[in-house]
Amino acid sequence: MTEYLRLDSAECTLILELPQGEAPLWRYWGLRLPDGVLPPQSLRETRPTPSFSPDFDQPLSVFPGCGAGWFGESALLAHRDVRDWSFQATQCRVEQADGSATVTVFDEVSQIEVIIGLTLNAVSNVLAIETKLTNQGNAPLNVQWLAAGVLPLPPDAAKVHSFGGRHNGEFVPVADQLSRSTWRRENRRGLTSHDRFPGALVEANGATYGAQLAWSGNHAQSIEWIDDGRFQWQFGEWLAPGEVRLAPGECLTTPELLATCAHDADRVAQNFHAAIRQRLTWPGGAMKPRPVHINTWEGFYFEHDEDALKDLADHAAALGIERFVLDDGWFHCRDDDSSSLGDWWPDARKYPNGLKPLTDHVTGLGMEFGLWIEPEMVNPDSELYRAHPEWALGVSGRAAVTARNQLVLDMRRAEVRSYLFDCVAALLRELPISYLKWDHNRDLIAAGDRAGYRDQVLGSYALMEQLRAEFPDVEIEACAGGGGRIDAGIVRHTHRFWTSDNIDAVSRLSIQRGFLQYFPPELMGAHVGASPAHATGRQQSMDFRAGVALPGHFGVELDVRTLGESDRAQLQHWISLYKTHRDRLHSGKVWRGEAGDGLYWQAHGEADNLLLLVYRIEPQSWRHAPLLKLPILDAKQRYHIDGTDYDGAWLISTGLPTKPLKAEQFLLIEVKAI
Ligand code: DGJ
């Protein structure tokens, strides 16, 4: 009698077949099947041995290894001084609890044990997979690849959607057709990267599959066609040669892989949002309304003048801004990007009495104070580097390559982490700082004599964890030259992402739509910048800039003292509107749509109470603007919109007329069920 393991959430089902002494076989992962449905017979009963094939049939398992006649990509590439390289599970134990299963496979020949945890969350519909390998042999094991998770995709999987990009241009959509050639993305930049987001969406007939690796370092994912027409999708850390060498008894735990399946991309996004919300750890246990920011970067860059900044704070407070973030330029001798990273004490020339007069001024106005830091970095021109050149990450005998004039500190070293902890802790103890903007402005190059990419990430996580343990009320924003470190791993330590250094509202719209595929809007740092935008030179109205920033964690990044009266009044209006709507924007669901002819929409909330944000990006080319078809509504419900009552079925099938918009204009519409 064949045994199966079945896990269900409201919308997804997973079924594994459990042959004795083998790794469980993937039978199903996809949209929810009716209760009680299981395969009628074992997989092997349904497939006679094809010609010129092993007499033992090895279908796709949760941990495919190349020792058992599996010719596809292996979940493990490892060896013990050239031996023990071919993994084959010879023992298997499966334990099932509510909504989760733990699969332990052991290879008696290579003495490798692998434990795979699979948890299908009932609320989010997200399957979390984590894999732990233990070297049970008596010699070191070199690991080149350990899949965090292996997922099956159906034969009708047709297209994969991923993101490319660069600094100032994150989340650029890339669509590839799946075929018998392997699809693969690798990131070797040492941090999450602007150009290889560690996730993707796969479109099949009637279902969309999504997965993302919760990791802030190197990673790889591949989708490979397999002999029965299905595909296998693997995710894991990209490991450099020699990077992981496990002593006897040592283990390697992969980052978590988050995967889900739904009818369409928006529902995949909603599932991910729910899973990310479950992983966030807020000061005080719950998210407070996301405070409106003012960030000094684009308004002041490195030119810090205490009186001018106090004046800025006065103007910001008068506009209703709630958090003042002092960006780069505040610390010892930092006048441009050529020096001083590592010297984390206030610049005595710019702040003769330290930061206290400014922080007290800001908090005295009722605003929170936030501070920019870039802990993992050092400039060669710094007190820190002069004292400890050996703390910089690099390869002995090779000239270090700078980027933005800076080097990376070796976060594997306990003395580095403790120096950084002491510097940041001293600031947090002395000053009323409740927020850190934590930047990381370069990629890693040849990380150490022995490759230390993985440990670098773990070192950063450990430092964040230590600071959060000691200062639990402090929130952290993850930034890496904008969106270079946006991932579900760092989310466990942080509370906001700086989405991009490009604040141009048109560029932002598509960057934000990409971001929202994987992360909820309350984590999406979204600022009203200056016009012309510093990144692109394009000019946009205050209303459009604010309308684009509105759904995210709203902020302002310009010198508001220079605003004309009308812009100032408009900004004040948007800030107060954001405060009115932020609870709805930041707790419900998100849908993204395109009406055609340059008209885009985004809906936030629940289907019976929505905020509809409509953006025209291109000038209208049709004589009459397209109607907004809203498939997210309930066909049987009636809705009240702008003084008119509509049938849901009408809005779904025909659409909502909107007033004409010029290019780069925005409309906010409330949709309420009646
Ligand atoms: C890059 C960030 O993305 C910017 O917002 C700003 O903080 C600069 N670094 C400061 O150097």
Residues whose N, C-alpha, C, O or C-beta is under 5 A from the ligand:
A	BS01	DGJ	W297 D327 D328 D439 C479 G481 G482 D501
